[in-house]
Amino acid sequence: MGATGKTLIPAQRRERIHEYLQVRRIARNADLCEMLDVSEATVRRDLERLEERGILERTHGGAVLSQRIRHEPEYALRDRTRSEEKRCIGAAAAALIEDGDVILVNSGTTTTQVIRHIPSDADVTVITNNVSAALDVAGAGFELILLGGEFQPRSLSVAGRLAVENLRGIYASKSFLGVDGISPKYGCTTPSSAAAEVVRLMVERTRGPVTVVADHSKWGVVSNFEIATVDQIHRLVTDGGLDESAHQELRSHSVEVIVAGAEPDSSSQKRRKDG
């Protein structure tokens, strides 16, 4: 029989926890207590030490594996990844747009799906740096404004000084933002400093709700440049693969979680009071 947590030294327990997270990415304190046969206080101490080493981030009642993205993937590669989940997320997010809205949308394959799902005859104005999406809906009836700036070939977007200057003259009623990672501790991040500058300003220029659109694989991922803290976002539109502990963590920050394709559940969603 293998050793239990009570016979393992702390370094061995922590290695077990690390191995568990490498497989599952998310862990609840209760599950770790059962696996190691130790108290919750012991598990919390082990998680604290692992967090200090940058291996994980502690959440309400558990932990999530720290994952890093240092380089921006090519747009075409991202577009082929979790395409069905992104399509459903885009449709659910587009349903939040109302006639009269002026919305800001950044670059990304999931935000492209948001723009694709806006009805052609909608009475809305879409302002974006997303070149790919602009080309996709070139014949749509709604007003589409493409920001100027330096072309970013990896993301099929524009960024830089001109894009920032354009944004400074805009106030939007809503924004829909794609991210490369979302983390309880480090917030929403991206590997591109130019993209981060644009999106941070989009958040600043939004008078109403800021909505992040991201599939469940982005949870716990951290990249180089912060877009927004978790407290700055009002809603996350995601897919059904997001773990319940992530839902709980987001609700603790008053972020409404909308699961694409699921019926709204008022008991499990909490709207930010100022949203």
C-alpha positions in Angstrom: 0.0 0.0 0.0 1.2 3.5 -0.7 2.0 6.0 1.9 -0.8 8.2 3.2 -0.5 12.0 3.8 0.1 11.4 7.5 3.3 9.4 6.7 4.4 11.7 3.9 6.8 14.6 4.6 5.6 18.1 3.5 7.7 18.0 0.3 6.1 14.7 -0.7 2.6 16.0 -0.1 3.2 19.1 -2.1 4.6 17.0 -5.0 1.4 14.9 -4.9 -0.7 18.1 -5.0 1.4 19.4 -8.0 0.9 16.1 -9.9 -2.9 16.2 -9.2 -3.1 19.8 -10.6 -1.0 18.9 -13.6 -3.7 16.4 -14.6 -6.8 18.2 -13.5 -5.7 21.9 -13.4 -8.2 22.6 -10.6 -8.4 21.1 -7.1 -10.8 21.5 -4.2 -9.5 21.5 -0.7 -11.9 18.7 0.3 -10.6 16.5 -2.5 -7.0 17.1 -1.5 -7.8 16.3 2.1 -9.3 13.0 1.0 -6.5 12.1 -1.3 -3.8 12.9 1.3 -5.7 11.9 4.4 -4.8 15.1 6.2 -6.7 18.1 7.7 -7.8 21.1 5.7 -5.4 23.2 7.7 -2.5 21.1 6.5 -3.7 21.3 2.9 -4.0 25.1 3.2 -0.4 25.4 4.4 0.8 23.2 1.5 -1.1 25.3 -1.0 0.4 28.5 0.5 3.9 27.1 0.0 3.1 26.0 -3.6 1.7 29.4 -4.3 4.8 31.1 -3.1 6.8 29.0 -5.6 4.4 30.1 -8.4 3.1 26.6 -9.0 -0.6 27.4 -8.3 -3.0 30.1 -7.3 -5.2 29.6 -4.3 -8.9 30.2 -4.8 -12.0 30.0 -2.6 -11.9 26.5 -1.3 -9.2 25.2 -3.6 -6.5 26.0 -6.1 -5.8 26.3 -9.8 -2.6 25.4 -11.6 -0.6 28.4 -12.8 -0.1 28.2 -16.6 1.9 30.7 -18.6 1.5 32.0 -22.2 4.5 34.0 -23.2 4.0 34.3 -27.0 0.9 35.2 -28.9 -0.3 32.2 -31.0 -1.1 32.7 -34.7 -4.7 33.6 -35.4 -5.3 30.7 -37.7 -4.1 28.2 -35.1 -6.3 29.7 -32.4 -9.3 29.8 -34.8 -9.1 26.0 -35.1 -9.0 25.4 -31.4 -12.3 24.9 -29.5 -14.2 26.4 -32.5 -17.6 25.0 -31.5 -17.3 26.4 -27.9 -16.3 29.8 -29.3 -19.2 29.8 -31.7 -21.7 29.2 -28.8 -20.0 31.8 -26.6 -20.2 34.3 -29.4 -23.9 33.7 -29.9 -24.6 34.0 -26.2 -22.6 37.2 -25.9 -24.2 38.8 -29.0 -27.6 38.2 -27.4 -26.6 40.7 -24.7 -26.4 43.5 -27.2 -29.4 45.8 -27.5 -30.6 48.3 -30.1 -28.9 51.6 -29.5 -25.7 50.1 -28.0 -22.3 51.4 -28.9 -19.9 48.5 -28.3 -16.2 48.0 -28.2 -14.8 44.7 -29.3 -11.1 43.7 -29.3 -9.3 41.2 -31.5 -9.5 37.5 -31.1 -11.2 34.4 -32.4 -13.9 34.4 -29.8 -14.7 38.1 -30.2 -14.9 37.5 -33.9 -17.7 35.1 -33.2 -19.5 37.8 -31.1 -19.5 40.2 -34.1 -20.5 37.4 -36.5 -23.6 36.7 -34.4 -24.9 40.3 -34.3 -28.0 40.5 -36.5 -27.3 42.3 -39.7 -30.2 44.7 -39.2 -29.3 45.5 -35.5 -29.4 49.2 -34.6 -25.9 49.2 -33.0 -22.5 50.6 -33.6 -19.5 48.2 -33.3 -16.1 49.7 -32.8 -13.2 47.3 -33.1 -9.6 46.7 -33.8 -10.4 43.2 -35.1 -9.5 43.2 -38.8 -10.6 39.6 -39.3 -14.1 40.3 -37.9 -14.5 43.5 -39.9 -13.8 41.6 -43.1 -16.2 38.8 -42.1 -19.2 41.2 -41.7 -18.3 43.7 -44.3 -21.8 43.5 -45.8 -23.7 43.8 -42.5 -26.3 46.5 -42.0 -25.1 47.7 -38.6 -22.5 50.5 -38.3 -19.0 49.1 -38.1 -16.0 51.3 -37.2 -12.5 49.9 -37.6 -9.9 51.6 -35.5 -6.7 52.8 -37.2 -3.3 51.7 -36.2 -0.4 49.4 -36.9 -1.4 46.1 -38.4 -0.6 43.1 -36.1 -0.3 40.0 -38.4 -0.3 37.4 -35.6 -3.7 38.6 -34.3 -5.1 40.1 -37.5 -5.7 43.3 -35.6 -4.5 46.9 -35.3 -2.8 48.5 -32.3 -0.4 51.2 -31.4 -0.6 55.0 -31.1 -3.3 55.6 -33.7 -5.6 53.0 -32.3 -5.2 54.5 -28.8 -5.8 58.0 -30.1 -9.0 56.8 -31.8 -10.3 55.2 -28.6 -9.7 58.3 -26.5 -12.6 60.0 -28.3 -15.1 57.2 -27.7 -17.4 56.2 -24.9 -19.1 52.9 -25.3 -22.2 51.5 -23.6 -20.8 47.9 -23.5 -17.6 46.1 -24.3 -16.8 42.5 -25.2 -13.3 41.4 -24.7 -11.3 38.3 -25.6 -8.4 37.3 -23.3 -5.6 34.8 -23.4 -5.9 34.1 -19.7 -8.0 34.8 -16.7 -6.7 34.3 -13.2 -8.1 35.1 -9.8 -4.8 36.7 -8.7 -3.5 38.2 -12.0 -6.7 39.0 -13.7 -7.2 39.1 -17.5 -3.9 39.0 -19.5 -2.5 38.8 -23.0 1.1 38.2 -24.3 1.1 41.3 -26.5 1.9 44.7 -24.9 0.4 46.6 -27.8 -2.9 44.6 -27.6 -3.0 45.1 -23.8 -2.7 48.9 -24.2 -5.7 49.0 -26.5 -7.9 46.7 -24.4 -7.1 48.5 -21.1 -8.3 51.7 -22.8 -11.4 49.9 -24.0 -12.2 49.0 -20.4 -11.7 52.6 -19.3 -13.9 54.0 -22.1 -16.9 51.6 -21.3 -19.7 53.3 -19.4 -21.7 50.0 -18.9 -20.8 46.3 -18.4 -17.5 44.9 -19.4 -18.0 41.3 -20.7 -15.1 38.9 -21.1 -15.7 36.0 -23.6 -13.5 33.0 -23.0 -13.7 29.3 -23.1 -12.9 27.3 -19.9 -9.3 26.5 -20.9 -8.4 30.2 -20.3 -9.1 29.8 -16.5 -5.9 29.8 -14.5 -3.8 30.9 -17.5 -1.5 33.9 -17.0 0.3 35.9 -19.7 2.7 38.8 -19.6 0.5 41.9 -19.7 -2.6 42.7 -17.7 -5.8 43.8 -19.5 -8.1 44.1 -16.5 -8.4 42.9 -12.9 -11.2 40.4 -12.2 -12.9 43.2 -10.2 -13.1 45.4 -13.4 -15.2 42.9 -15.3 -18.9 42.4 -14.9 -19.6 39.3 -16.9 -17.9 36.2 -18.2 -19.5 34.3 -21.1 -17.9 30.8 -21.2 -18.7 27.2 -21.9 -19.9 24.4 -19.7 -16.4 23.1 -19.0 -15.7 25.8 -16.4 -15.2 24.1 -13.0 -17.6 24.9 -10.2 -14.8 26.3 -8.1 -14.1 28.8 -10.8 -17.8 29.8 -10.8 -17.6 30.3 -7.0 -14.4 32.4 -7.3 -15.9 34.7 -9.9 -19.1 35.1 -8.0 -17.0 36.2 -5.0 -15.9 39.1 -7.1 -19.5 39.8 -8.2 -18.8 38.6 -11.7 -21.9 37.1 -13.5 -21.0 33.9 -15.2 -23.1 33.1 -18.3 -22.7 29.5 -19.6 -23.3 29.5 -23.4 -26.1 27.1 -24.3 -27.4 26.9 -20.7 -30.6 28.2 -19.2 -30.1 31.2 -16.9 -30.0 30.2 -13.3 -30.6 33.2 -11.0 -29.6 31.2 -8.0 -26.1 30.6 -9.4 -25.5 33.9 -11.0 -24.9 37.2 -9.3 -25.0 40.5 -11.2 -22.6 43.2 -10.2 -24.7 45.9 -8.6 -23.3 48.7 -10.6 -23.5 46.7 -13.9 
